[in-house]
Amino acid sequence: MSAKIIIIIPSVLLMIIVGIWIYDSLNYGEFLVFSREKKAVVKETVDELFGTEIKITEWTDGFWLGLLPGEDKFNINILLGVIPLSAIVIIGSLIIFFFLRKKTKEGVLK
């Protein structure tokens, strides 16, 4: 019973974090590998005098979750950025561990 709980709880947390990651990627406008703290918003205006288009880039602050941290210095967002990959590795390791443990007890794997 405890082995199921150990697998179920991280799996549910992983699905929630992957959902947040997908939502943030869609909100940011591209597939996020690295976490981002600023988003470029490009505004196009027409110059009244010459009639040419002018592109103005403005940066908005926020946090968009990626698979890896976006910077080298330590802050709390780095921990959030590492959660998806580390959770996949931990859950995969636990599943393999319990699968091999069960097979070893049954005598299939020696």
Steps between C-alpha positions, in 0.01 A plus 500: 500500500776747586673431167185606315480819703867574427428467127157669495587820689802598284307400186214735590747778583679438171174526304418828674846647430495380138158666466642826638797469264275447196278791605802728547644391164173581325472830687858596411448409136770236452620167638699592813814305571642763734296689759439863413449803720428754226288489188551714192187671371543650153269787411475623143409859433488706181708815479260780406764708327664238276236224502747227601439231759691531825548199727535579869604220738383524860593251772244380755605342826367162612603139539447230240600147600742315274668162521832647616593810697562806290795641691807389692456693823290339773144606571177318581394497132794270421343234722169538316677466166667172593189326637364352172821324394591384850148368560513295180833348603385426856170342395670293231757380751232407754296310242805307380608432860162359603461306175841334542441443872171322427657287225791407727264389779307283253821331390487613139808720526798356686 
